[in-house]
Amino acid sequence: MTSSMPEQFKPLLLSIIDTLSQKYASPLKHLSKNFELSIIERHTLLLCLGLELVSGCGSLCAHAQENPEKDYPTLALLSTLFPEENTDRLLSSRSALQAWSLIEFMPHHAHIRRGIRLDPAILDYFLNQPDLDPYLKPYLTPIEAPTTITPLPPSQQVIATELLQSWTHNPNRPIQLTHPDTQTREAVALSAATADYYQLYKLHHLSLPTQPEALHTLILRWQRHIRIYPSIL
């Protein structure tokens, strides 16, 4: 899946990728580790990031592809930039970029000619602008710590400590707090979350989607979110 490109544009695009890999080394390392990204997947994220942040990157993409309408990254462009890498794997639904919706394929383009861009939530992460995924916002509400925190009774603090230990080992493990008072349950969960800088969220279970595909997407987006930000539901 390789093709030629005007040679003068390849080093310019590679320079953008290299510069961004250094400037955004920390978020790139975090994403690479938590989503097990391959080299070509990391390069794809960086080129898409360049499209968003680097003036002239879109124009370089268009010149490199010898098409003024293709002012965006494509799989064909990536294959010419990195001929030694297997860009075909990016077409697979098993690719981390697709499986976790880290990128979006622009509509109305076929296969390797499709434009690629960062998912908005991933762009926010690179820019250190943490926010809840827009897809999750109708279903989740963040529970914020009060300005003045009242210490928990010792018996409840023990539960909060055990809760934090369990979350640390497996944040996906469901745990039921059985105290009859809702505010008490929230206080215990919030104490555990804030002790290790987790953001606690409340799920609006009555508004959950009923269609299996929509519910699957909701679960996937939440699992993606907790791989990026320390969060508890």
C-alpha positions as CSV (number, residue, x, y, z in Angstrom):
1,M,0.0,0.0,0.0
2,T,2.8,2.4,-0.9
3,S,3.0,5.2,-3.5
4,S,5.4,7.9,-4.3
5,M,5.3,11.5,-3.1
6,P,7.2,14.6,-4.0
7,E,10.4,14.1,-2.0
8,Q,10.7,17.6,-0.6
9,F,7.5,17.1,1.5
10,K,8.4,13.9,3.3
11,P,11.2,15.3,5.5
12,L,8.9,18.2,6.5
13,L,6.1,15.9,7.6
14,L,8.5,13.6,9.4
15,S,9.9,16.7,11.2
16,I,6.5,17.6,12.4
17,I,5.9,14.1,13.8
18,D,9.3,14.1,15.5
19,T,8.8,17.6,17.0
20,L,5.4,16.7,18.4
21,S,6.7,13.4,19.8
22,Q,9.1,15.4,21.9
23,K,6.8,18.2,22.9
24,Y,4.0,15.8,23.8
25,A,6.1,12.9,25.0
26,S,4.3,12.5,28.3
27,P,0.7,12.1,27.0
28,L,2.0,10.1,24.1
29,K,3.8,7.7,26.5
30,H,0.6,7.4,28.6
31,L,-1.6,6.6,25.6
32,S,1.0,4.2,24.1
33,K,1.2,2.2,27.4
34,N,-2.4,2.1,28.3
35,F,-3.6,1.3,24.8
36,E,-0.6,-0.8,23.7
37,L,0.0,1.3,20.6
38,S,2.4,0.1,17.9
39,I,4.9,2.5,16.3
40,I,2.7,3.2,13.3
41,E,-0.2,3.9,15.6
42,R,1.8,6.4,17.5
43,H,2.9,8.0,14.3
44,T,-0.7,8.2,13.1
45,L,-1.7,10.0,16.3
46,L,1.1,12.5,16.0
47,L,0.4,13.3,12.3
48,C,-3.3,13.8,13.2
49,L,-2.2,16.0,16.1
50,G,0.0,18.0,13.7
51,L,-3.1,18.6,11.5
52,E,-4.8,20.2,14.6
53,L,-1.9,22.2,16.0
54,V,0.8,22.9,13.3
55,S,0.1,25.7,10.9
56,G,0.6,24.4,7.3
57,C,0.5,20.7,8.2
58,G,-2.7,20.3,6.2
59,S,-1.2,22.1,3.2
60,L,1.9,19.8,3.4
61,C,-0.4,16.7,3.4
62,A,-2.2,18.1,0.3
63,H,1.1,18.8,-1.5
64,A,2.5,15.4,-0.5
65,Q,-0.5,13.6,-1.9
66,E,-0.6,15.9,-5.0
67,N,-4.2,16.7,-4.3
68,P,-5.3,20.1,-3.0
69,E,-8.5,18.5,-1.5
70,K,-6.5,16.0,0.6
71,D,-5.3,18.5,3.2
72,Y,-5.4,15.8,5.9
73,P,-3.6,12.5,6.8
74,T,-4.7,9.3,5.0
75,L,-3.5,5.7,5.3
76,A,-2.0,6.1,1.9
77,L,0.1,9.1,3.0
78,L,1.2,7.2,6.2
79,S,2.3,4.2,4.0
80,T,4.6,6.5,2.0
81,L,6.0,8.2,5.0
82,F,6.7,4.9,6.8
83,P,7.0,2.2,4.1
84,E,8.7,-0.2,6.6
85,E,5.6,-0.2,8.8
86,N,2.5,-2.2,8.3
87,T,-0.2,0.4,7.7
88,D,-2.7,-2.2,6.6
89,R,-3.3,-3.1,10.3
90,L,-4.8,0.3,10.8
91,L,-7.7,-0.8,8.7
92,S,-8.5,-3.6,11.1
93,S,-11.1,-3.2,13.8
94,R,-8.5,-4.8,16.1
95,S,-6.2,-1.9,15.7
96,A,-6.1,0.0,19.0
97,L,-6.8,3.3,17.2
98,Q,-10.1,1.9,15.9
99,A,-11.0,-0.4,18.8
100,W,-10.7,2.5,21.3
101,S,-11.9,5.2,18.9
102,L,-8.7,7.2,19.3
103,I,-9.1,8.4,15.7
104,E,-12.0,9.0,13.4
105,F,-12.2,8.2,9.7
106,M,-13.7,11.0,7.7
107,P,-16.9,9.8,5.8
108,H,-17.2,9.5,2.1
109,H,-13.7,8.3,1.5
110,A,-12.8,4.8,0.5
111,H,-10.3,2.6,2.4
112,I,-6.7,3.9,2.3
113,R,-7.9,7.2,0.8
114,R,-10.1,8.0,3.8
115,G,-9.0,11.0,5.8
116,I,-8.0,10.5,9.5
117,R,-8.4,12.8,12.4
118,L,-8.1,12.6,16.2
119,D,-11.1,11.9,18.3
120,P,-11.9,15.2,20.1
121,A,-11.4,13.7,23.5
122,I,-7.9,12.5,22.6
123,L,-7.1,16.0,21.3
124,D,-8.2,17.4,24.6
125,Y,-5.9,15.0,26.5
126,F,-2.9,16.0,24.4
127,L,-3.7,19.6,25.2
128,N,-4.0,19.0,28.9
129,Q,-7.7,20.1,28.8
130,P,-9.3,17.1,30.7
131,D,-13.0,16.8,30.1
132,L,-15.5,14.0,30.1
133,D,-16.2,12.5,26.7
134,P,-19.2,14.2,25.2
135,Y,-20.8,10.8,24.6
136,L,-20.7,10.1,28.3
137,K,-21.9,13.5,29.6
138,P,-25.7,12.6,29.3
139,Y,-25.2,9.6,31.5
140,L,-22.6,10.6,34.1
141,T,-22.2,13.4,36.6
142,P,-19.0,14.2,38.4
143,I,-19.2,14.2,42.2
144,E,-17.0,17.0,43.5
145,A,-15.4,17.1,46.9
146,P,-17.0,19.8,49.2
147,T,-14.9,22.8,50.1
148,T,-14.9,21.8,53.7
149,I,-14.4,18.0,54.2
150,T,-15.8,16.4,57.3
151,P,-13.8,13.4,58.4
152,L,-15.5,10.1,58.2
153,P,-16.3,8.1,61.3
154,P,-13.6,5.5,61.9
155,S,-15.8,2.6,60.8
156,Q,-16.6,4.3,57.5
157,Q,-13.0,5.3,57.0
158,V,-12.0,1.7,57.2
159,I,-14.4,0.9,54.4
160,A,-13.1,3.9,52.3
161,T,-9.6,2.6,52.7
162,E,-10.6,-0.9,51.6
163,L,-12.5,0.6,48.7
164,L,-9.5,2.5,47.5
165,Q,-7.3,-0.6,47.7
166,S,-9.8,-2.6,45.6
167,W,-10.0,0.2,43.0
168,T,-6.3,0.4,42.8
169,H,-6.0,-3.3,41.8
170,N,-9.1,-3.3,39.5
171,P,-11.0,-0.1,38.7
172,N,-13.6,-2.1,36.8
173,R,-14.6,-4.3,39.7
174,P,-18.2,-3.5,40.8
175,I,-18.5,-2.9,44.6
176,Q,-21.8,-2.4,46.4
177,L,-22.0,-0.1,49.4
178,T,-25.0,-1.2,51.4
179,H,-25.5,1.7,53.8
180,P,-29.2,2.9,53.6
181,D,-28.3,6.6,53.4
182,T,-27.3,7.8,49.9
183,Q,-25.3,10.7,51.2
184,T,-23.3,8.4,53.4
185,R,-22.5,6.0,50.5
186,E,-21.4,9.0,48.4
187,A,-19.2,10.3,51.2
188,V,-17.4,7.0,51.6
189,A,-16.9,6.6,47.9
190,L,-15.7,10.2,47.6
191,S,-13.3,9.9,50.5
192,A,-11.8,6.8,48.8
193,A,-11.6,8.5,45.4
194,T,-10.0,11.8,46.5
195,A,-7.4,10.0,48.6
196,D,-5.7,8.9,45.4
197,Y,-6.8,11.7,43.1
198,Y,-9.6,9.8,41.3
199,Q,-12.5,11.6,39.9
200,L,-15.8,10.1,41.1
201,Y,-18.8,9.9,38.8
202,K,-22.5,9.1,39.3
203,L,-24.3,7.1,36.7
204,H,-27.9,8.1,35.7
205,H,-29.0,4.5,35.3
206,L,-32.6,5.4,34.3
207,S,-31.2,7.2,31.2
208,L,-29.1,4.3,30.0
209,P,-29.5,3.5,26.3
210,T,-31.7,0.5,25.6
211,Q,-30.2,-0.4,22.2
212,P,-27.4,-3.0,22.6
213,E,-25.1,-1.2,20.2
214,A,-25.5,2.2,22.0
215,L,-25.0,0.5,25.4
216,H,-21.8,-1.2,24.1
217,T,-20.5,2.1,22.9
218,L,-21.2,3.7,26.2
219,I,-19.3,0.9,28.0
220,L,-16.4,1.2,25.6
221,R,-16.2,5.0,26.0
222,W,-16.1,4.6,29.8
223,Q,-13.4,2.0,29.6
224,R,-11.4,4.3,27.3
225,H,-11.9,7.2,29.7
226,I,-10.5,5.3,32.7
227,R,-7.5,4.3,30.7
228,I,-6.8,8.0,30.2
229,Y,-7.9,9.6,33.4
230,P,-8.0,8.2,36.9
231,S,-11.8,7.9,37.3
232,I,-14.3,5.8,39.3
233,L,-17.9,5.2,38.6
